[in-house]
Amino acid sequence: MAEPKKQIRVFVSAAEPSGERHCASLIKACLRLDPSIEFVGIGGPKMEAAGCHLLENTSEKASMLHNALKEVVFFWKLLQRIKKLFREDPVDLVIVCDSPSFNFHVAKAAKKAGAQTMFYVAPQLWAWAAWRIHKLKRCCDKLCCILPFEEAWFKERDMDAVFVSNPLLDEVTQDLTPHIRDYATYDPNQVKVGLMPGSRSAEIDLLWTPMQEIALQIKQTCAQTTFTAVAADEARKTKLASLEIPEFDCEYTVDSVRETAKRMDFCLVASGSATVEVATAGCPMVVMYKASRLGWHLAARWLIKTPYMSLVNILANREMVPEFMPYFTSIDPIVDTARTLIKNPKQLAQTSRDLIGITQPLAQQNTADTVAKIALDMVS
């Protein structure tokens, strides 16, 4: 008599909203292939709705740079709970998504407990801290890369890496060319501007007020400009609205970066995954991120090895869109650049064509389905 099939248990770790969204899609794809898989992990409501039992909701805890220390105790205690779960209720596979500063520890604990590990979204070691490749090798069995050049970079360093396409493009059609704009009927005096300050609380704290100030200065020269801000969820929408500065007015949308970008003529975007989503809509943008001048000059500028810092420009290997990363105090250069672009429909049209050109190769397969098959192969 055949023994009953052992139930597969998978732990998924997503410490911020963008990673949680990717993991929710992955969980759904895995359960379509094998409905008996049991998922447990850390993340947010999207993962829970997809079928994952949450050990902790981490979607509100995402921090960056100066705010990260506030959450050290929380994440240290959470890591102890995760280690206890691995010891007392073992899992077959641990999938960690993005957030390498925390997920390196989760993966290390998984390997110590005897579980296989997958990194879904490769840490960007090619941009900085390449020396950490040895640490990654020790705690990663399979590396799923979402940027085309990453597979070769990691394979050259003896890692089991595979390009799986980009999860940000799973919901778009494979042909992105209809999103190219020609700006033939565009009126610079009635420009529609999208404002995308990011999903992390730290990003909102750093970028939302400067974005509004830039918007008001644009409106001084383009009086009929309208603004639409994108929030990751209702809580962040409420936060954005509560932080409006005097005389600023805009529409708010929730969790709709790509759909909003399709309706915009131009966007101001926080550095990160949103830049790729805006690019798939063929929408020209300026990318910005604020940092500490002291921290930048003491450490970051010496660690970062790439000539560009925004994902769009990294993919293009040139400055396809203006990036102010980091900027420290004055928004004047950003305002001047935005105004110049807004008044130049030919340049906007060329940028739109270029953005579709670099994102089209990323829209060749469904990432969640691809990664789900890899995950099941690892535990079958």
GUTOR-474505 format. One line per field, with one value per residue (C-alpha): residue number from 1; x, y, z. Coordinates in Angstrom, 2 decimals, padded with zeros to 5 digits, m for minus. Layout:
N
nr = NUM, ...
c1 = X, ...
c2 = Y, ...
c3 = Z, ...
//
This chain:
380
nr = 1, 2, 3, 4, 5, 6, 7, 8, 9, 10, 11, 12, 13, 14, 15, 16, 17, 18, 19, 20, 21, 22, 23, 24, 25, 26, 27, 28, 29, 30, 31, 32, 33, 34, 35, 36, 37, 38, 39, 40, 41, 42, 43, 44, 45, 46, 47, 48, 49, 50, 51, 52, 53, 54, 55, 56, 57, 58, 59, 60, 61, 62, 63, 64, 65, 66, 67, 68, 69, 70, 71, 72, 73, 74, 75, 76, 77, 78, 79, 80, 81, 82, 83, 84, 85, 86, 87, 88, 89, 90, 91, 92, 93, 94, 95, 96, 97, 98, 99, 100, 101, 102, 103, 104, 105, 106, 107, 108, 109, 110, 111, 112, 113, 114, 115, 116, 117, 118, 119, 120, 121, 122, 123, 124, 125, 126, 127, 128, 129, 130, 131, 132, 133, 134, 135, 136, 137, 138, 139, 140, 141, 142, 143, 144, 145, 146, 147, 148, 149, 150, 151, 152, 153, 154, 155, 156, 157, 158, 159, 160, 161, 162, 163, 164, 165, 166, 167, 168, 169, 170, 171, 172, 173, 174, 175, 176, 177, 178, 179, 180, 181, 182, 183, 184, 185, 186, 187, 188, 189, 190, 191, 192, 193, 194, 195, 196, 197, 198, 199, 200, 201, 202, 203, 204, 205, 206, 207, 208, 209, 210, 211, 212, 213, 214, 215, 216, 217, 218, 219, 220, 221, 222, 223, 224, 225, 226, 227, 228, 229, 230, 231, 232, 233, 234, 235, 236, 237, 238, 239, 240, 241, 242, 243, 244, 245, 246, 247, 248, 249, 250, 251, 252, 253, 254, 255, 256, 257, 258, 259, 260, 261, 262, 263, 264, 265, 266, 267, 268, 269, 270, 271, 272, 273, 274, 275, 276, 277, 278, 279, 280, 281, 282, 283, 284, 285, 286, 287, 288, 289, 290, 291, 292, 293, 294, 295, 296, 297, 298, 299, 300, 301, 302, 303, 304, 305, 306, 307, 308, 309, 310, 311, 312, 313, 314, 315, 316, 317, 318, 319, 320, 321, 322, 323, 324, 325, 326, 327, 328, 329, 330, 331, 332, 333, 334, 335, 336, 337, 338, 339, 340, 341, 342, 343, 344, 345, 346, 347, 348, 349, 350, 351, 352, 353, 354, 355, 356, 357, 358, 359, 360, 361, 362, 363, 364, 365, 366, 367, 368, 369, 370, 371, 372, 373, 374, 375, 376, 377, 378, 379, 380
c1 = 000.00, 001.45, 002.33, 000.25, 001.89, 003.71, 002.24, 004.66, 005.19, 006.60, 007.65, 007.49, 009.16, 008.15, 009.00, 007.53, 004.50, 006.17, 007.59, 004.27, 002.49, 004.98, 004.63, 000.83, 000.90, 003.47, 001.38, m001.66, 000.41, 001.81, m001.64, m002.94, m000.25, m000.66, m003.60, m002.29, 000.75, 000.68, 002.01, 003.12, 005.16, 005.44, 003.92, 000.57, m003.12, m002.54, m000.51, m003.09, m005.88, m003.82, m003.67, m000.74, m001.01, 000.75, 003.15, 003.33, 002.03, 005.17, 003.65, 003.47, 006.99, 009.03, 011.81, 014.79, 017.92, 017.48, 014.21, 015.53, 016.91, 013.43, 012.43, 015.57, 014.05, 010.84, 012.67, 015.14, 012.25, 010.50, 013.61, 013.69, 010.06, 010.92, 013.89, 011.63, 009.10, 011.86, 012.98, 009.59, 007.47, 009.92, 009.26, 010.48, 011.26, 011.85, 011.23, 012.57, 011.52, 013.55, 014.49, 017.94, 019.01, 016.43, 015.97, 019.63, 019.06, 015.88, 017.64, 020.60, 018.23, 016.45, 019.68, 020.66, 017.27, 017.78, 015.31, 015.97, 016.05, 015.04, 015.74, 012.95, 014.38, 018.16, 019.96, 021.57, 025.13, 026.25, 025.49, 027.13, 028.70, 029.73, 031.81, 028.56, 028.30, 029.99, 027.35, 024.62, 026.11, 025.99, 022.29, 020.76, 019.96, 018.14, 018.32, 015.46, 016.58, 014.13, 016.59, 017.96, 021.68, 021.63, 021.54, 024.92, 026.46, 025.52, 026.32, 029.81, 030.14, 029.00, 025.43, 022.36, 020.63, 017.85, 016.13, 012.38, 011.20, 009.85, 006.78, 005.86, 004.93, 002.78, m000.41, 000.53, 000.08, 003.19, 003.07, 003.78, 004.04, 000.46, 001.65, 004.13, 002.96, 003.62, 002.51, 001.06, m001.90, m000.11, m000.54, 002.25, m000.10, m002.51, m000.04, m001.21, 001.48, 001.65, 003.27, 004.60, 006.30, 006.77, 005.15, 007.45, 006.65, 010.24, 009.93, 006.72, 008.32, 011.30, 009.70, 006.05, 006.56, 009.31, 007.16, 004.31, 006.66, 007.94, 004.35, 003.43, 006.40, 005.42, 001.93, 003.33, 004.41, 001.72, m001.38, m003.76, m001.55, m003.37, m001.80, m002.58, m000.79, m000.52, m000.71, 000.08, m003.05, m005.81, m003.68, m000.96, m003.56, m004.82, m001.27, m000.55, m003.75, m002.94, 000.45, m000.78, 000.96, m000.94, m002.27, m001.53, m004.41, m004.47, m006.45, m005.47, m005.47, m004.63, m002.28, m002.41, 001.05, 000.84, m002.81, m002.24, 000.90, m001.09, m003.26, m000.37, 001.84, 004.75, 005.60, 007.74, 008.74, 010.54, 013.42, 012.43, 010.19, 007.60, 010.00, 009.68, 005.89, 005.83, 008.21, 005.87, 003.20, 005.56, 005.37, 008.41, 009.55, 012.05, 013.34, 014.27, 015.43, 016.52, 019.41, 021.70, 024.57, 026.90, 025.85, 026.23, 029.74, 030.96, 029.72, 027.15, 029.06, 032.02, 029.93, 027.77, 029.51, 027.00, 027.06, 023.26, 021.00, 017.43, 016.28, 015.22, 018.66, 020.41, 018.41, 019.20, 022.83, 022.44, 020.50, 017.25, 015.34, 016.77, 017.64, 018.34, 019.74, 020.41, 019.50, 020.06, 018.27, 017.38, 014.61, 015.52, 017.44, 014.54, 012.05, 014.16, 014.54, 010.82, 009.81, 012.22, 010.86, 007.24, 007.78, 009.47, 006.95, 009.55, 011.78, 008.81, 007.84, 011.38, 011.59, 008.27, 009.59, 012.82, 011.03, 008.88, 012.00, 013.79, 010.77, 009.41, 011.98, 010.80, 007.21, 007.86, 006.53, 004.44, 006.93, 004.72, 003.98, 007.68, 008.82, 006.02, 007.25, 010.82, 009.62, 007.68, 010.63, 012.76, 010.46, 009.15
c2 = 000.00, 003.33, 005.75, 008.93, 011.94, 014.12, 017.60, 020.26, 023.21, 026.46, 029.51, 032.87, 036.02, 039.45, 042.45, 045.26, 045.98, 045.39, 042.04, 041.06, 041.69, 039.49, 036.72, 036.81, 036.16, 033.41, 031.68, 031.70, 030.26, 027.48, 026.54, 026.31, 023.68, 021.90, 022.95, 020.82, 023.01, 024.67, 028.22, 030.05, 033.22, 036.93, 039.55, 041.27, 040.95, 040.14, 037.07, 036.06, 036.35, 034.24, 031.37, 032.03, 031.73, 034.82, 034.52, 038.33, 041.20, 043.06, 045.18, 048.25, 047.83, 048.55, 051.01, 052.47, 054.35, 056.61, 054.98, 051.42, 051.48, 052.06, 048.56, 046.65, 045.22, 044.23, 042.35, 040.74, 039.31, 038.25, 036.43, 034.48, 033.43, 032.33, 030.28, 028.63, 027.75, 026.20, 024.08, 022.99, 022.86, 022.34, 023.53, 022.08, 025.33, 028.91, 031.65, 035.08, 038.05, 041.26, 043.05, 041.39, 043.08, 040.98, 038.07, 037.08, 036.21, 034.28, 032.28, 031.55, 030.24, 028.11, 026.48, 025.77, 024.08, 021.93, 023.63, 024.56, 028.25, 030.39, 034.09, 035.60, 038.92, 038.76, 041.11, 043.85, 042.87, 043.90, 047.50, 047.48, 045.08, 042.44, 040.89, 039.64, 037.02, 034.51, 035.12, 034.68, 031.40, 029.95, 030.58, 030.39, 027.24, 028.96, 032.59, 034.03, 037.17, 039.79, 041.84, 040.26, 040.84, 039.44, 035.77, 035.91, 038.03, 035.54, 032.45, 033.80, 033.69, 030.04, 030.60, 028.67, 031.70, 032.03, 035.03, 034.68, 037.95, 040.77, 040.34, 043.97, 043.05, 040.00, 041.96, 043.64, 042.37, 040.99, 043.67, 047.03, 049.03, 050.38, 052.39, 054.45, 058.08, 060.50, 063.63, 064.95, 066.64, 067.31, 070.74, 071.63, 074.09, 071.29, 068.61, 065.69, 064.86, 061.67, 061.80, 058.50, 058.94, 055.23, 052.65, 052.72, 055.12, 056.38, 057.23, 059.15, 061.07, 062.00, 062.61, 063.58, 067.19, 067.88, 066.33, 068.67, 071.65, 070.66, 070.27, 073.77, 075.26, 073.41, 074.83, 078.36, 078.07, 075.59, 076.92, 074.17, 071.30, 068.57, 066.10, 062.51, 060.81, 057.03, 055.34, 051.68, 051.19, 053.09, 053.70, 055.34, 057.31, 058.72, 059.56, 061.37, 063.40, 064.34, 065.68, 068.00, 071.37, 074.68, 075.42, 071.91, 069.90, 066.50, 063.35, 060.13, 056.58, 053.35, 050.56, 051.66, 052.82, 051.46, 052.35, 055.87, 056.29, 055.39, 058.48, 060.83, 062.87, 062.90, 061.50, 062.26, 058.87, 057.66, 055.40, 051.74, 049.22, 051.87, 053.25, 050.01, 050.09, 053.69, 052.74, 049.97, 052.64, 054.58, 057.56, 059.86, 060.56, 062.13, 059.77, 061.15, 060.02, 062.10, 061.07, 062.38, 064.36, 063.12, 059.48, 059.67, 061.10, 058.94, 055.59, 055.19, 056.90, 054.57, 051.39, 051.91, 050.65, 051.39, 054.65, 054.90, 054.20, 054.08, 050.73, 052.26, 053.73, 050.57, 048.57, 051.08, 051.49, 055.22, 058.12, 057.52, 059.46, 062.17, 060.82, 062.84, 060.12, 061.30, 064.94, 066.61, 069.90, 072.03, 070.93, 073.64, 071.34, 068.88, 071.67, 073.02, 069.57, 068.77, 072.09, 071.60, 068.12, 069.18, 071.90, 069.55, 067.15, 065.75, 064.69, 063.27, 061.21, 059.90, 058.97, 057.13, 055.05, 054.33, 053.24, 050.72, 049.50, 048.57, 047.10, 045.03, 042.21, 041.90, 041.10, 037.73, 035.37, 035.28, 035.53, 034.06, 030.95, 030.52, 030.83, 028.53, 025.76, 026.24, 026.11, 022.89, 021.30, 022.07, 020.18, 017.40
c3 = 000.00, m001.02, 001.74, 001.82, 000.22, 002.74, 002.97, 001.83, 004.20, 002.87, 004.87, 003.05, 004.32, 002.99, 005.15, 003.05, 000.80, m002.59, m001.50, 000.03, m003.26, m005.14, m002.54, m002.60, m006.35, m005.87, m003.19, m005.48, m008.33, m006.11, m004.82, m008.39, m009.00, m005.66, m003.44, m000.56, 000.15, 003.57, 003.66, 006.77, 006.97, 007.61, 005.36, 005.13, 004.27, 000.58, 001.54, 004.12, 001.57, m000.85, 001.65, 003.98, 007.76, 009.11, 011.98, 012.00, 009.88, 008.80, 006.02, 008.28, 009.62, 006.49, 007.24, 005.46, 006.39, 009.43, 010.55, 010.47, 014.02, 015.44, 014.37, 015.36, 018.54, 016.75, 014.00, 016.42, 018.44, 015.24, 014.08, 017.36, 016.78, 013.23, 014.48, 017.06, 014.35, 012.20, 015.16, 016.48, 013.32, 010.44, 006.90, 003.61, 001.83, 002.87, 000.31, 001.20, m000.91, m001.12, 002.17, 002.30, 005.54, 007.40, 005.05, 005.09, 008.76, 007.95, 005.22, 007.49, 010.17, 007.56, 006.41, 010.00, 010.49, 007.39, 005.04, 001.42, 000.64, m002.31, m002.72, m004.79, m006.02, m006.00, m003.60, m005.68, m004.80, m008.27, m007.28, m003.87, m001.36, m003.91, m001.14, 000.44, m002.33, m000.02, 002.63, 000.03, m001.21, 002.29, 002.77, m000.73, m002.73, m005.60, m006.69, m008.74, m010.59, m011.84, m013.93, m017.14, m016.53, m012.99, m013.98, m015.72, m012.94, m010.23, m012.32, m012.92, m009.14, m008.95, m007.82, m008.99, m010.48, m013.02, m014.61, m013.95, m015.53, m013.38, m011.14, m011.66, m015.22, m014.48, m014.97, m018.24, m021.76, m023.41, m026.10, m024.46, m027.68, m027.45, m024.43, m026.46, m026.52, m029.37, m027.44, m030.72, m029.00, m025.72, m024.12, m021.64, m019.95, m019.03, m018.01, m015.84, m013.27, m011.20, m007.75, m006.40, m003.02, m002.33, m000.08, 002.94, 005.75, 005.68, 001.98, 002.57, 005.44, 003.27, m000.11, 000.14, 001.25, m001.33, m004.07, m003.16, m003.18, m006.62, m007.80, m006.63, m008.47, m011.66, m011.31, m011.15, m014.80, m015.93, m014.21, m015.34, m014.17, m012.24, m009.82, m008.86, m005.96, m005.59, m002.18, m001.54, 000.58, 002.37, 005.47, 003.41, 001.46, 004.74, 005.77, 002.48, 002.78, 006.38, 005.30, 002.56, 002.59, 002.16, m001.36, m002.62, m004.06, m005.73, m006.42, m004.61, m005.95, m004.13, m005.29, m008.92, m010.02, m013.57, m014.15, m012.86, m014.96, m018.08, m017.48, m016.70, m019.01, m016.58, m013.13, m010.09, m008.67, m005.56, m006.47, m006.40, m008.14, m009.04, m011.65, m013.65, m013.42, m014.64, m017.46, m018.66, m019.08, m021.35, m019.02, m018.73, m015.18, m012.85, m010.15, m006.75, m003.33, m000.36, 001.86, 004.55, 003.03, 005.80, 005.42, 001.65, 001.71, 004.59, 003.32, 000.55, m002.27, m001.67, m001.52, m004.61, m007.74, m010.50, m012.49, m012.16, m009.21, m010.53, m011.91, m015.22, m015.87, m014.66, m017.21, m019.94, m018.85, m019.42, m017.96, m019.80, m017.17, m014.90, m011.47, m008.35, m006.13, m003.66, m003.35, m000.01, 000.52, m002.50, m004.85, m007.38, m009.77, m009.76, m010.48, m013.33, m014.90, m014.56, m016.12, m019.02, m019.77, m019.46, m022.07, m024.56, m026.18, m028.58, m025.72, m023.82, m026.87, m027.33, m023.65, m023.90, m026.82, m024.95, m021.77, m023.63, m025.42, m022.20, m020.40, m023.28, m022.73, m019.12, m020.15, m021.73, m019.06, m015.90, m013.06, m010.33, m012.43, m013.28, m009.66, m008.46, m010.76, m009.50, m005.87, m006.41, m008.21, m005.15, m002.77, m005.02
//
